[in-house]
Amino acid sequence: MAIHIVIPDDYQLATQQCDFLQHNDKYLCSALGDLTKDSMADHHLSAAEALILIRERTVVDAAFLRRTPRLKLISQTGKLARNVDVEACTMAGVAIVEGTGSPVAPAELTWLLIMASRRKLVSSVNAMAEGRWQTEIGSAVNNQLIGILGYGKIGKRLASFAAVFGMRVQVWGSLRAQEEARTDGWIVPESRAQFFATSDVVTVHQRLVASTEGNITAADLALMKTDALFVNTSRAELVSKGALLNALKLGRPGFAALDVYDDEPLYDAQHPYLQMPNVLCTPHLGYVEKASYALYFKTAFDNVVRYFSGDRSHVINAGVSER
């Protein structure tokens, strides 16, 4: 009998187009939409022997695990994050494996948001659709100073994009990040305060861990220029709760471009960010791209096959007892 894999919170049901998921006789793969809206969710979850999770969309805790009595494995696309309660999974006898991803799609989306925000593209396009002509005057990024907070794979790619467009690049982050930025020839300011105060664009590329949660504070944002742009395609929780919304109301920074939110999916059309003309919002599209999906899901599926073929060497919650 085929092993039942369930992919929850596949909003576009994109995985139905992945041949390697749909045409393997040993595995039956079911894609579910938003679990809060999909009427078949409990039916499929009750039969699931493996889950493939799409990044951090699905929260797996003790309550969720009670809905999956046959579950043996969780295969995470990309690296494991705080959406999965490892202790609860281990106690329930559910093994966890994680995959890999690419910085390409999120870096490109970030750059798109920067350019669109600076040139006021969306409002200009919308005005033209309403019969108006040249309603906005944007600004070029050439010779502006971009501040990159966090210098991993995505941050490094952003630095190279910015340099090609004639921007000056400065970096802030851990000592490792600062040292690597200096080696790569970028500016490292004297202080965190100087980083926020001098950047024309601040773009966030930190991992969300205990030490970075809420580390971008109201005091940091208050230092930014009145015409500066704050971009977050990383994680909303990196910013202190409510700090960005209040900062935008106070006028420092003057603009924001966001791909991540405290509560997702964000369906409320009256959300304050969506009502602010100086904020450009996208629905967490950073990694949602064809090549990115292909890499995520092929790795995650291969990890499922590896597990059910008897190879448990990639299980990250060592000591788990199978159900």
C-alpha positions in Angstrom: 0.0 0.0 0.0 1.2 3.5 -0.9 2.6 5.7 1.9 0.3 8.8 2.3 2.1 12.1 2.1 0.2 15.3 2.9 1.4 18.8 2.0 -0.7 21.3 4.1 -1.1 25.0 3.4 -0.2 24.8 -0.3 -2.2 28.0 -1.1 -1.9 27.7 -4.9 -1.9 23.9 -4.9 1.3 24.3 -6.8 2.7 20.9 -5.7 0.0 19.2 -7.8 2.2 20.1 -10.8 5.3 18.4 -9.5 5.6 15.1 -11.4 8.0 13.5 -8.9 5.3 14.0 -6.2 2.3 12.8 -8.2 3.7 9.9 -10.3 5.3 7.5 -7.8 3.3 4.4 -7.1 4.9 3.9 -3.7 3.7 7.3 -2.4 0.2 9.0 -2.5 0.6 12.7 -2.2 -2.3 15.0 -1.3 -1.9 18.8 -1.4 -4.2 20.8 0.8 -4.9 24.5 0.7 -5.1 26.8 3.7 -5.9 24.4 6.5 -8.2 26.9 8.1 -10.4 26.8 5.0 -9.9 23.4 3.4 -12.9 21.2 4.1 -10.8 18.0 3.5 -8.1 18.9 5.9 -9.0 16.6 8.8 -9.8 13.7 6.4 -6.3 13.8 4.8 -4.4 14.6 8.0 -5.9 11.6 9.8 -4.4 9.4 7.1 -1.1 11.1 6.7 2.1 9.1 7.4 4.3 11.9 6.3 4.0 15.7 6.0 5.9 18.0 3.7 5.8 21.5 5.2 6.1 24.6 3.1 8.5 26.7 5.1 6.8 28.0 8.3 3.2 28.2 7.1 2.0 25.3 9.2 2.3 25.3 13.0 2.9 21.7 14.3 2.4 21.5 18.0 0.8 18.9 20.3 -2.7 19.9 19.3 -1.9 19.5 15.6 -0.3 16.2 16.2 -3.5 14.9 17.7 -5.1 15.3 14.3 -2.4 13.1 12.7 -2.5 9.7 14.5 -0.7 7.8 11.8 2.1 10.4 11.3 5.6 9.1 11.3 7.7 11.9 9.6 7.8 15.6 9.0 9.9 16.7 6.1 10.6 20.4 6.3 11.3 22.4 3.1 14.3 24.5 3.9 15.7 24.7 7.4 13.6 23.9 10.4 12.1 26.9 12.2 10.0 27.6 15.2 6.7 26.5 13.6 7.5 22.9 14.6 7.5 21.9 18.2 10.4 19.5 18.2 9.8 18.3 21.7 6.1 17.5 21.0 7.1 15.7 17.8 9.7 13.6 19.6 7.3 12.7 22.4 4.7 11.7 19.8 7.2 9.5 18.0 7.3 11.7 14.9 10.7 12.1 13.2 11.8 15.4 11.6 14.1 16.0 8.7 15.0 19.3 7.0 16.0 20.3 3.5 17.7 23.1 1.8 16.8 26.2 -0.3 18.2 28.9 -2.5 18.8 32.6 -1.8 18.0 33.5 -5.4 14.2 34.1 -5.3 14.0 35.9 -2.0 16.9 38.2 -3.0 15.3 39.0 -6.3 11.9 39.8 -4.6 13.7 42.1 -2.2 15.4 44.0 -5.0 12.0 44.2 -6.8 10.4 45.7 -3.7 13.3 48.2 -3.4 13.0 49.4 -7.0 9.2 49.4 -7.1 9.1 51.4 -3.8 11.7 53.9 -4.9 10.1 54.6 -8.3 6.6 54.5 -6.8 5.7 51.9 -9.5 2.6 50.4 -8.1 0.8 53.6 -7.4 1.8 54.9 -10.8 0.5 51.8 -12.5 -2.8 51.9 -10.6 -3.3 55.6 -11.4 -2.8 55.0 -15.1 -5.4 52.2 -14.9 -7.8 54.8 -13.5 -7.1 57.2 -16.4 -4.5 59.4 -14.7 -1.1 60.2 -16.1 2.3 60.7 -14.3 0.9 61.1 -10.8 4.2 60.3 -9.0 7.8 61.3 -8.9 10.1 58.5 -7.7 13.8 58.5 -6.9 16.7 56.5 -8.5 18.7 54.3 -6.2 22.0 55.3 -7.9 24.4 56.8 -5.3 22.0 56.1 -2.4 23.3 54.2 0.6 21.8 50.8 1.2 22.1 49.3 4.7 22.0 45.5 4.8 21.2 44.1 8.2 22.5 40.5 8.2 25.1 39.2 5.8 24.3 35.7 4.9 23.6 34.3 1.4 20.7 36.6 0.7 22.4 39.7 2.2 25.5 39.1 0.1 23.4 38.7 -3.1 21.6 42.0 -2.3 24.9 43.7 -1.9 26.0 42.6 -5.4 22.7 43.8 -6.9 23.0 47.2 -5.2 26.5 47.7 -6.4 25.6 47.1 -10.0 22.9 49.8 -9.7 25.4 52.3 -8.4 24.4 52.2 -4.7 26.9 52.5 -1.9 26.6 49.5 0.4 27.0 49.2 4.2 26.5 46.2 6.4 25.6 45.6 10.0 25.1 42.4 11.9 27.2 39.9 13.9 31.0 40.2 14.2 31.2 37.5 11.5 28.9 39.6 9.2 31.0 42.7 9.8 34.3 41.0 9.2 33.1 39.4 6.0 31.6 42.6 4.8 34.9 44.4 5.3 36.7 41.6 3.4 34.2 42.0 0.5 34.9 45.7 0.3 31.6 47.1 1.8 31.3 49.9 4.4 30.9 48.8 8.0 29.7 51.8 10.1 31.1 52.7 13.5 27.9 51.8 15.3 24.4 50.4 14.9 23.0 53.9 15.4 25.1 55.2 12.5 23.8 52.3 10.3 20.2 53.2 10.8 20.7 57.0 10.7 22.7 57.1 7.5 21.0 54.4 5.3 18.6 55.5 2.5 17.4 52.0 2.4 17.5 49.4 5.2 16.9 45.8 4.1 16.6 43.0 6.7 18.2 39.6 6.1 18.6 38.0 9.6 17.6 34.6 10.7 14.9 34.5 13.3 16.4 33.0 16.4 16.1 33.8 20.1 18.9 36.4 19.9 17.4 38.3 16.9 13.7 38.2 17.8 12.5 41.8 18.3 16.1 43.1 17.9 15.0 45.9 15.6 13.5 48.4 18.0 11.5 51.6 18.0 14.7 53.4 18.9 16.5 52.0 15.8 13.6 53.0 13.5 13.4 56.5 15.0 17.0 57.2 13.8 16.0 56.6 10.1 15.6 59.4 7.6 12.2 60.8 6.8 12.6 59.7 3.2 14.3 56.3 4.0 12.8 53.0 3.0 12.6 50.0 5.4 12.4 46.6 3.7 11.6 43.3 5.4 11.4 40.1 3.4 12.9 38.0 6.2 10.6 37.7 9.3 8.2 40.1 10.9 9.2 39.0 14.3 12.7 40.5 13.9 11.0 43.8 14.6 9.6 44.7 18.0 5.9 44.2 18.1 4.1 47.3 16.8 7.3 49.3 16.4 7.3 49.6 12.6 3.7 50.6 12.3 4.1 53.3 15.0 7.4 54.5 13.3 5.7 54.9 10.0 3.0 56.9 11.6 5.6 59.2 13.1 7.4 59.5 9.8 10.7 57.7 10.4 11.2 55.9 8.2 9.1 57.5 5.5 8.4 54.3 3.6 8.3 50.5 4.0 8.1 47.5 1.7 7.0 44.3 3.4 6.7 40.6 2.4 6.2 39.2 6.0 3.7 39.8 8.8 3.1 38.9 12.4 0.1 36.9 11.4 -0.1 35.0 8.1 -1.9 34.5 5.9 -3.1 38.1 6.0 -6.6 38.3 4.7 -7.8 41.5 6.3 -8.0 44.1 3.6 -8.4 46.7 6.3 -5.0 45.9 7.9 -3.2 49.2 8.8 -0.3 48.4 6.4 -2.7 48.0 3.5 -4.3 51.4 4.2 -1.0 53.3 4.2 0.1 54.8 0.8 3.7 54.8 1.9 3.8 51.0 2.4 4.1 48.4 -0.4 2.9 44.9 0.7 3.3 41.5 -1.0 1.9 38.2 0.3 5.1 36.5 1.4 6.3 35.8 -2.1 10.0 35.7 -1.3 10.5 31.9 -1.9 7.3 31.4 -3.9 8.9 30.9 -7.3 9.1 27.9 -9.7 12.7 27.0 -9.5 12.7 27.6 -5.8 9.7 25.3 -5.3 11.3 22.6 -7.5 14.4 22.6 -5.3 12.5 22.8 -2.0 10.1 20.0 -2.8 12.5 17.6 -4.6 14.8 17.7 -1.6 11.9 17.3 0.8 10.5 14.4 -1.2 13.8 12.7 -1.5 14.2 13.0 2.3 10.8 11.2 2.7 11.9 8.4 0.3 15.2 8.1 2.2 13.4 7.8 5.5 10.9 5.2 4.5 13.7 3.2 2.7 15.2 2.7 6.1 17.9 5.5 6.2 17.3 7.5 9.4 20.7 9.2 9.5 19.2 12.6 8.5 16.6 12.7 11.3 17.3 15.7 13.5 15.4 14.8 16.6 17.6 11.9 17.7 16.1 9.4 20.0 12.6 9.6 18.6 10.7 6.4 19.0 8.6 5.5 16.1 4.8 5.4 16.5 
